Each structure stands twice: as C-alpha cells, then as structure tokens.
C-alpha cells in the first residue's frame, strides 16, 4: 500500500494535481489505511482522504466517485444522516455501479432501517449479480441476520455456498446462523405442549446443530493456515459447544420417543376395547335370533374375538 501511495502521489505532482484518477486512488488508499488505524492516526488519514475527495469534487461536481468517498468518510465519523443523503444522490446518478447502493444500504442498517437496507441489497443482486465471491449475497444475509430474519438469512447463505463453495467465510456464517436458529428453537421449547411436536422440534434442533458442527469443522479444515490462532480457537470452541448440544439432544430425543410410545399404548388398547365391545354387541344380537343349536359356536366365536382384541400384540 505504501508503494501505491508513493506512485499516486508522484503522479499528482507531475500532472500538477490534475490527474483525477491518481487523486481518487490516493484518497481511497488514505481511507483504507484509516480503516486499519486507530486514534489520532485514523483521524489524520480520514482528514487527508476527505480533503482530496473535496478537491476533486470542486473541480468536477459531477464526479460520483469523489462524492461517494465523502459519504464514506462522513459515515465513518458517525454523521449517518449526511452520509445517507450523499449516498442517495450518488445512487440516483449512478445506476451502473453497485457501490453507492451498497454504501446506502449499510447506512440504513446503522440507522436500523432494515427493510430499506434489505430492499437495496436485493435490488443490487438483481442488477449486478451475487458479487465477487458472493459478496453481495453476504451483505444481504447480514442484513437479514441483524433484522432477526434468520430463516431468510439461512436461505441466502445456502445459495452462497452453492455458488461459491470455495469461500470458507460463507460456511462460517452458515454454521453460525444454523446454531442461532437451533438455539432459538431451544429457548421456545418449553412452550411446546404436544408430545408429537416436542419430538419433531428435538429432531429439527438436532439436525441444525449437526449441520452447524459439520460446516464449522469444514471451515477449520479448509481455512487452514489462513485462519489466525484466535479465530481458530473460537471455531474449535464452537465445535465443542455444538457437540455438547448434540449429546444432550440425543438423550432428550430418546426419552421423548419412549414417552411417546408409552402414551400411544393406552390409546391403542382403548381402540381395541371399543372395537371388541362393538363386535360383541353385534354377536349378541345375532345370538338372540338363532336357535340353541348354534349357541355353543357363537359363544366360542365371541371368546375368540375377545382374545384377539384384548390380549394380542
């Protein structure tokens, strides 16, 4: 980055600061440097970037890249309303570039205008596709997630891993949202009354935790040396928690299945009793209409019906 900065600074000096591309490139470098800096250094880089963006815009008030840059600096400084107004105007003037719409959507998220942000990301994907390595899809998924729309977030991330299976970050986020969905189901489990519903919910939770575990293990395996030690430790802790949840759920599911079998048994017996009583009533009616000669055989048949319905398994 230092080499690029020197190059664009040299181009500015040689062209008498008239090379717009060089100036914007230098401003972008200053902004990116600010993003990895702290304290006073961060503010110095933001100030320098803002100064260059303004200079370009003063010479060409139609330069959307300079205007977009000013919006980014204002947003980073916390002036969200001003940044939103700038990004809105830039987006309206530049329908052939995704960046202004993406920046505007990010501001809307910070302002907690989640539906507006989601709409912007959706429009961006429709117009410009999923983005490099599914970047636009990841933005949309993040918007759904912060809005609490976990099911929608899951669908977007599933699409992302189908289209870009080599991007490990998508697998990481997919495992996270699956764990969140399962944990949310667990928190609401006490409200489930029906035993059948309890069994179904336990099976769903087990499935989500199992998938979350598998995808996070895949992330660790494929990420390899690209994952720093802190992130790797966090991922391994996630795996341990999912494993513990699965063991707990497997035990709970076995217990619930046994309870379901026990609860179904009386209902089966009651059904058999009702059917047997109905058959005996019919046979007694038949018995009353027959001669004494057939009585022995009819009583024997009744005895057989009782044995079948009351004592067979």
N, C-alpha and C positions, 0 to 999 in steps of 0.2 A: 504493500500500500504506500510506503514511503517513496518507492521508486516512481510509482504512478503520479504521486503528488508532485514530485520534482519535475516530472515530464510536463504535466499540465501547467505548472507554474511557469516553466520556461516558455511554453507556447504562448501563454498570456503576454509575457514580457516582449517576445519577439513580434507579436502581432499588435502590440500597442493596446492590449486588453480588448481587442475587437473579435477575437475568436470565441464565439458564443459556446460552441461545443466544449472547448477547453475550460471555460469558466464554469459551466454547469457540471462538468466532470469533477473539477476541483471542489466545487461546493458539495457534491454528493460524497466525495471522499471525506470531507470535513464532517459531514453529517454522520456517516458510517463510523468514523473514529469517535465521535461523541457518544454513539450507542455503546461503545465498549470502554468508555471512560467514566470517571466519577468526579464528583465535586467541582472544583474550580476548572479543571481541565475540560470537563464535559461542557460547561457553560462557554468556555473560550471557543471551543470547536463549533458549538451551535451559533455563537455570535458571528464567527467568521463565515460560516455557511449562509446564514441569513443575509449578511452584508453582500455576498456575491449574488445570491438569488435576487435581491432587490435591485442590484446594479443592472443585471440582465433584463429585469422586467421594466426598468426605467427606460432602457434603450429600445425595448420591444414589448409593448404592453399586451401583445397577443401571444407571448411565449408561455404556453401552458406548463412547460416543464419547470420554469422558474416559479410560476405561481404555485404549482404542486409542491415544490421544495419549501416555499414559505409556509404553506399549510402544514407540512411535516414538522418544521421547527416549532410552530405555534402549538401543535398538538403535543409535542414532546415537553413543552414548557407548561402544559396544562390549560392552555387557552382553547378549550374544546369547541366552544360556540363559534369563535372566529375561524378556527380551522375547518369546522363543518361548512361554514358559509363559503370559504375559498374552495374546498373540495367540490362542493355542489356546483359552483360556477365552472370550475375546470371540467368536471364530468359532462356538464351540458355543452361544453365547447369541444370535447374530445371523445367522440363516440367510438373511435378506432383504437383506443388504448384502455387496458383494464385497470391500470394503476390508480387513476383518480376515483373510480368506483370502489375499488378495494380499500383505499385510504378512507373514503367517506364511510364505508361500512364499519371499519374499525372504530371510527369516531362515534358512530351510532351505538356501538356496543359499549363504549366507555360512558356514553350518556344513558345507557340502559334502554335504548330504543331497539330492542331485539327484533321485533317483526320487520322494521325498516332495514336493519342490517342483513337479516336473512334474505329478504327480497333482493337486495343489492347483490349479494353473493350468488344467488340463484340466476339472476339476470346476467351476471358476469360469466358464469359457467355456460349458460345458453349461447352467449355471444362469442366467447373466446375459448371455450372448452375447459377441461379439468385443470389446465395449467401445467407447467413443467413439473414432472414427478408428482402430479396430483395436488399441487399447492393450493389451487382454488377450492378443491374438494376439502382439504384440511381446514381452510378458513371457514367454509360452510359448516363443517362438523363442529368446529369450536364454537361457532355462533349458536348452534342447536344445543350444545352442551351447557353453555353458560345460561341459556334461556330455560334450562331444565327439561328440554325436549329430547330425552335420552333415546327413545325409540327411533326418532328421525336421525339423530346423530349416529346411531348404530348402522342404519341403512347406508348412510353416506360413506362411512368408513369401510363397510363391507364392499362397496363399489370401488373405493380407493385401492384396497388390497387386491381386488380382482384385476384392476387395470395396471397397477404398479406394485406387483408382489415383491420387487427388489428393494422397495423403500421401507426400511425397518421401522421408521417413525410411525408409519400407518399401522403396523402391527402393534406397536406400543400403545397407541391411542385406542385401538380396537380392544385390546385386553383391558384397558382402564375402564372404558365405558361398559363393557360386559360385567366387570366387577361391580361397578356402580349400580347397574340395573339389578343384579342379584342381591346386593346389599339393601337396595330399596324394597325389593320383594320380601326380604327377611324382616325388615323393620315393620312391614304391614302384615306379617304372617299371623300375628295374634288376632287379627280381625277376621281371619278366615274361619268359618263355622263348620261347614260341611266337611266330613272326613274325606270324601272323594276330592274335594277342592284342595284340601291340605296335601294329599298325596300328589296331586297334579302340580301344585306350587313347589313342593320339595323336589320333584323331578326337574322342573324348569330351573330352579336355583342351582341344582347340581350340574345341569347342562351348561349354564352360564359360567359357573366357577371353573368347570373343567376346561372350557374353551379359553377363558381368560388365562388360566395356568399354561395351557399349550402355547398360546400366542406370545406370552411373555418369555417363555423358555426359548421360543424361536427367535425372539428379539435378541436375547442374550447370546445365542449361538451364532446368529448371522452377523450381529453387530461387531462381535469380537473385539479387536483392539481399538476400534473407533469409539467404543464406549469408555468413558473415564471411570475411574475407580469408585467415585461417589455414586454415579448413576448405576453402575453395575451392582453395588451393594444395595441400593434402593430396589432394583429389579429383583435381586435374589430374596430380599425381604418380602416383596410382593408374592413371589412364588411360594415362600413358606406359609404366608397367610392363606393363600388360596388352597394349599394342601391341607391345612388345618380345617378350613371351612368344609372342604370336601369330605374329610373323615367324619366330621360332625353331622353333615347332611346324610351321609350314607347310613349312619346309625339311626338317625331320626326317621329316615325313609323306611328302613327295615321295621322299626317299631310301628310306624303308621300303617304299613302294609299288613302287619299281624293284627292290628286293631280293626282294620277294615274287614279282614277275614272273619274275625270273631263277631263283629257287628252284623255281617251278612248271614251268619249261620242261623240265628233266631228267625230272621225273615224267611229263610228257606224252609225251616221247619213249620212255620205258621202257614206258609203257602201249601205245604203238603197236608197239613191238618185240614185246611179248608177244602182241598180237593177230595180228601178221603171222606169227610163228612157229607159232601155233596154226592159222592158215589154211593155211600151207604143209604142216604135218603132215597135215592132212585131205586136201589135194590130192594129196600123195604117196601116201596110202593109196588114193585114187581112181585115181591113175595106175597103180598096181600091178594093178588089177583091170580095166584097159581094154586094148584092143589097141593095136598100134604105130601104127595109123592115126590115133588121136586124140592121140598123144603130142605132136605139134607144137603143137596147140591148147591142150593143158593146160599146157605149159611157157610158152606165151605168156601165159596167164591168171595163172600164178604170177608172171611178170615184172611184170604189171600190178599185182598185189596188193602186191608189194614196193615198187614206185614210189609207190603211194598211201600206204602206211603209213610209209615211211621218209623220203620226200622232199617230201610235200605239206605245206602250211601251212594 
